[in-house]
């Protein structure tokens, strides 16, 4: 091909509005195929209709396994499957989730980089944590172009800011400009194609559902002292990962921020369980003290009363810790006019 003919777009919270703006400005004669992954619930409704309405002048198709890739067509990631690009066709993968998501942005970006190299333009939009940053780095390392939505206008600026911190992005633009710039960039000739790093191909294979075990993970990273938030297995730190990333022995992948986010919930739950057990213990010992007093066993009663008071002190320490761990309230984002199409991180489909 003599032009950059593959556009991959990823986003999460707050990405629907800029995505509509971008698609609405793409030309009818777009000489490139567009692939979109938003981190969506497994049973999300309305996203296909939203994208179709935004790009009424271009065909929009939900991705299907084995589907041929055609220029001037928009392909949308489908729930519970990674969207993976091969030369000339689409593959749907049932590999493990990345950052709790399937489809995940990173497998799309990595597979595009591995299959199309400098012909790829990667676009990262609004979103939480740092999803998509590793995949954007893969596009960069394989000769592609990288665009990031201006964090100043993003509803959730964590993903764009993380990309800007992790690498030298080619362009940082407002959503209103991204579509016009893409329309120009796709007509440019791609540069030379560098060799694809083997670890990128390996992670694409994992997302596609290829077999993974300890030997495979050791090719990517080194064991850490952390456990997988989903399956409890050992997490290995991915070598030279930007941002800092981990994979477990069954393939679940997380950035450090995603692990920390999952641990926050686990710590909060553990503290609440501990508080319940301590309070129950204090109540039990109190009643044992009362029973001893009625039976005339004053020494036993005093011992149990001391223990009850000690347990209540423990409970108060844990209660303060729970209250301290509660997140401070944050301003709510502006309400969306299309709540059914907005991605969510809290829901998902069948786990692997």
DAGI-V655315 format. One record per residue. N is the residue number from 1. RES is the residue in three letters. PHI is phi in whole degrees, 0 to 359 (* if undefined). PSI is psi in degrees with one decimal (* if undefined). OMEGA is omega as a letter, one per 30 degrees, with the letter a starting at -180 (* if undefined). Layout:
BEGIN
{{N RES PHI PSI OMEGA} {N RES PHI PSI OMEGA}}
END
This chain:
BEGIN
{{1 UNK * 148.5 a} {2 UNK 253 19.0 l} {3 UNK 211 168.6 l} {4 UNK 278 101.1 a} {5 UNK 250 13.2 l} {6 UNK 229 119.0 l} {7 UNK 246 125.2 l} {8 UNK 242 132.3 a} {9 UNK 234 131.9 l} {10 UNK 229 146.0 l} {11 UNK 197 172.6 l} {12 UNK 218 -129.2 a} {13 UNK 302 129.3 l} {14 UNK 82 7.9 a} {15 UNK 272 -16.9 a} {16 UNK 297 -46.0 a} {17 UNK 297 -50.9 l} {18 UNK 297 -33.3 l} {19 UNK 298 -43.3 l} {20 UNK 299 -41.2 l} {21 UNK 298 -44.3 a} {22 UNK 296 -49.7 a} {23 UNK 296 -34.0 a} {24 UNK 293 -18.5 a} {25 UNK 257 -2.1 l} {26 UNK 288 142.5 a} {27 UNK 283 159.0 l} {28 UNK 296 -32.0 a} {29 UNK 262 33.9 a} {30 UNK 304 119.0 a} {31 UNK 271 40.7 a} {32 UNK 208 156.4 l} {33 UNK 264 145.0 a} {34 UNK 243 133.5 a} {35 UNK 235 131.3 a} {36 UNK 233 130.8 l} {37 UNK 232 119.8 l} {38 UNK 247 141.3 l} {39 UNK 287 103.3 a} {40 UNK 238 156.8 l} {41 UNK 296 154.8 a} {42 UNK 298 -26.5 a} {43 UNK 243 33.8 a} {44 UNK 296 137.6 l} {45 UNK 243 148.9 l} {46 UNK 97 -18.1 a} {47 UNK 293 -43.7 l} {48 UNK 300 -43.8 l} {49 UNK 295 -38.3 l} {50 UNK 296 -47.0 a} {51 UNK 294 -41.2 l} {52 UNK 298 -41.7 l} {53 UNK 293 -36.0 a} {54 UNK 289 -31.5 a} {55 UNK 242 54.9 a} {56 UNK 297 -21.6 a} {57 UNK 271 -2.0 l} {58 UNK 231 144.8 l} {59 UNK 292 138.6 l} {60 UNK 238 126.4 a} {61 UNK 230 136.3 l} {62 UNK 291 136.2 a} {63 UNK 296 142.0 l} {64 UNK 227 147.1 a} {65 UNK 297 129.0 l} {66 UNK 84 -0.5 a} {67 UNK 295 134.5 l} {68 UNK 287 145.7 a} {69 UNK 266 128.2 a} {70 UNK 236 137.2 l} {71 UNK 296 150.4 l} {72 UNK 77 15.3 a} {73 UNK 237 143.9 l} {74 UNK 254 127.1 a} {75 UNK 246 131.7 a} {76 UNK 248 129.2 l} {77 UNK 301 142.2 a} {78 UNK 253 154.2 a} {79 UNK 302 142.6 l} {80 UNK 68 16.4 l} {81 UNK 221 136.0 l} {82 UNK 287 138.2 l} {83 UNK 268 114.7 a} {84 UNK 238 135.2 a} {85 UNK 256 132.7 l} {86 UNK 241 171.4 a} {87 UNK 299 107.8 l} {88 UNK 86 -6.1 a} {89 UNK 209 167.4 l} {90 UNK 257 143.8 l} {91 UNK 232 134.7 l} {92 UNK 260 126.4 a} {93 UNK 252 144.3 l} {94 UNK 249 27.6 l} {95 UNK 293 175.0 a} {96 UNK 299 157.8 l} {97 UNK 291 153.6 l} {98 UNK 241 126.1 a} {99 UNK 51 43.1 l} {100 UNK 69 11.8 a} {101 UNK 238 142.8 l} {102 UNK 206 108.1 g} {103 UNK 289 151.5 l} {104 UNK 242 148.9 a} {105 UNK 296 -42.7 a} {106 UNK 300 -44.9 l} {107 UNK 300 -38.0 l} {108 UNK 299 -49.7 a} {109 UNK 297 -44.5 a} {110 UNK 296 -43.6 a} {111 UNK 293 -36.8 l} {112 UNK 297 -43.0 l} {113 UNK 297 -43.7 a} {114 UNK 292 -36.2 a} {115 UNK 270 -30.3 a} {116 UNK 236 -9.6 l} {117 UNK 51 -122.2 a} {118 UNK 289 -4.7 l} {119 UNK 279 -3.0 a} {120 UNK 263 139.6 l} {121 UNK 241 118.9 l} {122 UNK 258 134.9 a} {123 UNK 234 123.8 l} {124 UNK 247 125.2 a} {125 UNK 253 -169.9 a} {126 UNK 307 143.7 l} {127 UNK 174 167.4 a} {128 UNK 270 162.5 l} {129 UNK 56 -138.2 a} {130 UNK 224 36.8 l} {131 UNK 300 143.8 l} {132 UNK 85 -13.5 a} {133 UNK 290 -42.9 l} {134 UNK 299 -43.9 l} {135 UNK 295 -37.2 l} {136 UNK 296 -37.1 l} {137 UNK 296 -35.0 l} {138 UNK 295 -41.2 l} {139 UNK 300 -44.3 a} {140 UNK 298 -44.8 a} {141 UNK 290 -20.0 l} {142 UNK 261 11.8 l} {143 UNK 95 2.7 a} {144 UNK 278 174.2 l} {145 UNK 261 147.0 a} {146 UNK 235 128.4 l} {147 UNK 236 142.2 l} {148 UNK 228 136.9 l} {149 UNK 296 140.2 l} {150 UNK 303 118.3 a} {151 UNK 301 -27.5 a} {152 UNK 296 -24.6 a} {153 UNK 254 -5.9 a} {154 UNK 285 137.8 l} {155 UNK 298 -43.2 l} {156 UNK 242 106.2 a} {157 UNK 269 3.4 a} {158 UNK 295 -45.3 a} {159 UNK 296 -50.3 l} {160 UNK 301 -42.8 a} {161 UNK 294 -37.8 l} {162 UNK 297 -40.0 l} {163 UNK 297 -43.8 a} {164 UNK 294 -29.5 l} {165 UNK 282 -30.3 a} {166 UNK 273 -22.6 a} {167 UNK 204 171.6 l} {168 UNK 268 96.6 a} {169 UNK 287 145.0 a} {170 UNK 291 -44.1 a} {171 UNK 216 139.3 l} {172 UNK 241 117.6 a} {173 UNK 224 157.5 l} {174 UNK 288 156.0 l} {175 UNK 301 -33.7 a} {176 UNK 295 -24.4 a} {177 UNK 263 -22.0 a} {178 UNK 300 -44.3 a} {179 UNK 301 -45.6 l} {180 UNK 295 -40.5 l} {181 UNK 294 -40.5 l} {182 UNK 300 -41.2 a} {183 UNK 301 -30.0 l} {184 UNK 276 -43.1 a} {185 UNK 295 -34.2 a} {186 UNK 293 -15.4 l} {187 UNK 267 -3.0 l} {188 UNK 278 152.9 l} {189 UNK 284 137.4 l} {190 UNK 288 156.3 l} {191 UNK 279 -172.2 l} {192 UNK 296 151.9 a} {193 UNK 263 112.1 l} {194 UNK 283 162.5 l} {195 UNK 297 145.6 a} {196 UNK 276 123.6 l} {197 UNK 303 135.6 a} {198 UNK 300 -30.1 a} {199 UNK 292 -27.8 l} {200 UNK 292 -46.0 l} {201 UNK 297 -38.5 a} {202 UNK 297 -42.7 a} {203 UNK 289 -28.9 l} {204 UNK 295 -42.5 l} {205 UNK 298 -39.0 l} {206 UNK 297 -44.6 l} {207 UNK 296 -31.4 l} {208 UNK 287 -16.1 l} {209 UNK 108 11.9 l} {210 UNK 293 157.8 a} {211 UNK 299 137.2 l} {212 UNK 226 139.1 l} {213 UNK 212 -170.6 a} {214 UNK 300 -37.4 a} {215 UNK 295 -39.4 l} {216 UNK 294 -44.4 a} {217 UNK 296 -35.2 l} {218 UNK 295 -22.6 l} {219 UNK 287 -17.8 a} {220 UNK 259 -34.0 a} {221 UNK 198 -173.9 a} {222 UNK 241 141.3 a} {223 UNK 304 141.9 l} {224 UNK 244 179.6 l} {225 UNK 270 15.9 a} {226 UNK 254 155.4 l} {227 UNK 246 153.2 a} {228 UNK 293 126.9 l} {229 UNK 299 -22.8 a} {230 UNK 267 -52.6 a} {231 UNK 252 -9.6 l} {232 UNK 84 -0.3 l} {233 UNK 287 169.3 a} {234 UNK 290 132.9 l} {235 UNK 269 134.6 l} {236 UNK 256 136.0 l} {237 UNK 281 121.5 a} {238 UNK 294 129.4 a} {239 UNK 294 135.2 l} {240 UNK 55 28.4 a} {241 UNK 287 130.3 l} {242 UNK 230 110.4 f} {243 UNK 288 176.3 l} {244 UNK 304 125.5 a} {245 UNK 225 161.1 a} {246 UNK 221 152.7 l} {247 UNK 224 145.0 l} {248 UNK 263 178.7 a} {249 UNK 289 -17.1 l} {250 UNK 258 1.5 l} {251 UNK 107 -9.7 l} {252 UNK 303 134.1 a} {253 UNK 240 140.0 a} {254 UNK 216 145.4 l} {255 UNK 279 164.4 l} {256 UNK 300 -37.3 l} {257 UNK 296 -38.7 l} {258 UNK 292 -39.8 l} {259 UNK 299 -46.0 a} {260 UNK 299 -40.1 a} {261 UNK 296 -42.6 l} {262 UNK 294 -38.6 a} {263 UNK 294 -33.3 l} {264 UNK 302 -45.7 l} {265 UNK 295 -39.9 a} {266 UNK 294 -40.3 l} {267 UNK 295 -44.0 l} {268 UNK 300 -43.8 a} {269 UNK 294 -41.5 l} {270 UNK 297 -40.9 l} {271 UNK 296 -40.2 a} {272 UNK 292 -38.7 l} {273 UNK 295 -43.7 l} {274 UNK 299 -40.6 l} {275 UNK 297 -43.5 l} {276 UNK 299 -44.6 a} {277 UNK 294 -43.1 l} {278 UNK 297 -44.0 a} {279 UNK 295 -39.2 l} {280 UNK 296 -40.3 l} {281 UNK 296 -43.1 l} {282 UNK 299 -42.2 l} {283 UNK 294 -40.4 l} {284 UNK 297 -47.3 a} {285 UNK 294 -35.3 l} {286 UNK 300 -43.5 l} {287 UNK 291 -33.0 l} {288 UNK 294 -36.9 l} {289 UNK 295 -42.2 l} {290 UNK 296 -40.0 l} {291 UNK 295 -40.2 l} {292 UNK 295 -37.0 l} {293 UNK 295 -41.3 l} {294 UNK 295 -31.1 a} {295 UNK 276 0.5 l} {296 UNK 80 16.0 a} {297 UNK 260 76.6 a} {298 UNK 296 -38.0 a} {299 UNK 296 -44.2 l} {300 UNK 295 -41.5 l} {301 UNK 299 -43.5 l} {302 UNK 296 -39.4 l} {303 UNK 299 -45.2 a} {304 UNK 292 -35.1 l} {305 UNK 295 -39.6 l} {306 UNK 298 -41.9 l} {307 UNK 294 -39.6 l} {308 UNK 298 -43.1 l} {309 UNK 296 -38.0 l} {310 UNK 296 -44.0 l} {311 UNK 296 -36.8 l} {312 UNK 294 -36.1 l} {313 UNK 295 -43.1 l} {314 UNK 301 -43.6 a} {315 UNK 297 -38.0 a} {316 UNK 293 -36.7 l} {317 UNK 297 -44.9 a} {318 UNK 293 -38.2 l} {319 UNK 298 -42.0 l} {320 UNK 295 -37.4 l} {321 UNK 295 -40.1 l} {322 UNK 297 -46.4 a} {323 UNK 296 -37.0 l} {324 UNK 292 -31.4 a} {325 UNK 281 -14.0 a} {326 UNK 295 133.5 a} {327 UNK 293 145.2 l} {328 UNK 289 145.5 a} {329 UNK 297 139.7 l} {330 UNK 244 154.2 l} {331 UNK 299 137.6 l} {332 UNK 284 140.6 l} {333 UNK 293 162.0 l} {334 UNK 300 138.4 a} {335 UNK 299 143.4 l} {336 UNK 268 143.2 l} {337 UNK 281 -8.7 a} {338 UNK 227 71.3 a} {339 UNK 297 -27.7 a} {340 UNK 289 -18.5 a} {341 UNK 260 -3.5 a} {342 UNK 278 132.3 a} {343 UNK 294 156.9 l} {344 UNK 223 146.1 l} {345 UNK 263 -7.6 a} {346 UNK 271 -12.3 a} {347 UNK 243 160.6 l} {348 UNK 192 175.1 a} {349 UNK 260 -153.7 a} {350 UNK 295 134.0 a} {351 UNK 277 155.3 l} {352 UNK 239 * *}}
END
